[in-house]
Amino acid sequence: MTILPVNVFAQDIFVQSTDTATYIIEKKLSVCYFEVPDRDDIYGVVEVNQKMGDIPVLAFFDTSVGVLEQCNSKRKYNRNTIKINDSKLRLGNKINGININTFIPQKLILITKDKTNYIVFEMYQFSTTTVGGGYDYIILKLNQANEIEKHSIYECDKKNSVLPMKKLLKVIEQI
């Protein structure tokens, strides 16, 4: 793989695979939360608002993790929702049986493979009861209009280990 850094300040990493039909854009996320005064069950809501290539991504995740910084942002939101263009995905309160409010978005990835776009959220599962957490991946397959067609959740089988890109490319083939 050839790695071509384009905008280090924005923490974008562009990768072009040796397979000419695969392009990857990765963005490391720096997240904070905003308070929701009428909800005592969470610290607040993490907002992800990024443009991946020409695809706008807006997501809101409830959080009970007190290690994040607080933002000044306050806006209307839909709980545990990902919006891409005009399509929305409501995740519910759990990912692979684990409360979603313990996950911290770490990275956003756009993969274009054989003219199909995939948006991937790399989510770190914060744990106060075990040594380290793990990573889960929310994978969204987009249709030709870049709206959500299908989604899948993938749990990395090694604690404290991110999924190698080569493995992630194999995972998206099965969606």
N, C-alpha and C positions, 0 to 999 in steps of 0.2 A: 504494500500500500504506500502511496505517496501522500504525505501530509503537507498541506499548504496553509500556513497560518495567514489569515487575512486581516483580522481586526483584533489584536490582542487586548486592547482596552475593553472591548465589549465581551471579551472572553469567548469569542467565536472560534471554533476550530472547523476548518473545512477539510474533508478527506475525499479523495477520489480513489475508488478501488481500481485495481488492475483490470477488473472486469468493467469494461467501458459502459455497461448498463447500470452501474451502481454509483450513486453519489450520496455523500453523508455530510450533514451540517450538525455540529454539536454545540450547545450553549450551556456552559456551567451557570447554574442559577444561584443568585445571592438573594435569599428570601427573608422576609420579615412577616409579622402578622399584624392585623388590625383588630381592635376590640369590637365585640358585639355586645352592647350593654344589656340586651334583653335575654342573653344566654349565659347561664351560670355553669353549664356543663363543659365548656371549653374555654381556653385562654383567648382564642380568637380565630381568625380566618387567614390562611395563607393565600395570597393572590399571585398567580403567574400570568403575566401579560407580555407576550413576546410575539415577534414576527419571525417566522421560520421560512426563509426564502420569501415568497409572496403569500404565505399562508398565515393569517392571524390566529393566534392561539390565546385563549383566555380561560383560566381555570381557577376554581376556588376550592380549597380543602380546609375542613375544620381541623384545628390543632389543639391538643392538650399538652404540647411540649413547651415547657417554660424556658428553654434555652435559646429561643429565638428573640431577636430584637423586635421591638414594637415599631410599626410604621405609623405615619400620620394619615394614611389613606382611610377613608370611610366611604363605602359605596354600597349600593344594593347588590346582592349576590344571590345565587342559588347554591345551596349546600352541596358540597362534593360533586361539582359539575365541571365538565370540560366543554368548551364551546369552540368550534372551528368553523369559520364562516357562519352560516346560518344553522348549522347542525349542533345539537347538544347531546351529551352523554351524561346521564345521572348515575354516579357510581354506588350510591347507597352509603352505608356506614362502615362497611368492612371490605378489606382486600384479603383474599385467601383466608377468610375467617378471623382476621386480625383487625381491630378497630382502626379505621383510616386516620383517626386523629393522632396516631403515634408516628405517622409517616411525614418525612420532610423531603420535598422535591429537591433533588440535587442537580439534575441535568435534563435538558430537553434536546431531543435528537430528531432530525428530519432525515429519513432514508428514502431515496428515490431508487427503486429497483425495477427494471423492466417497465418503465413508464408508470409505475404505481407508487404513490406516496404513502409513507407511514410516519406517524408522529409517535414518539416514544418518550414517556416520562420515566426517568430513573428516580425511584423513591427509596430513601433510606428509612428503615424502621428503627426509630429511636427506642432504646430499652433502658429502664432504670433498674431492672431486676436481674439482668444477665450482663455478662461482659460483652459489650458490643451488640450491635443489631445485625440486620441483614438488608438485602436489597430486593425490591420487587419492581417490576416493570409494567407499566400500563401501556399497551401497544394498540394504536389506532390505525386501522387500514382505511384509507380515504378513497372515494370514488373519483371519477374523472372531473367532477366539479369541486374537488377537494373538500368534500363533506364526509362525515364519519359514516362508513359503510359497515364495519365490523370492529369489535374490540376483543382484546384478550389480556389476561393478567398472567405474568410469568414470574415465578419466585426463584431467585438464584439459590442454588442448593448449597452454596458455601457461605457460612457466616462471615460478615465483614469483607466480603469479596464482591466486586462489581463483575458484571457479565462481560466477557471479552467481546469485542465487536464481531469477530468471526462467528461466535456462537449466536449473538443477537441476530445476525443476518440469516442464520439457519432457522431460528425461532420464527421470524416473520414469514418465512416461506410456508409455514403451517397454518397461517391465519386465512 
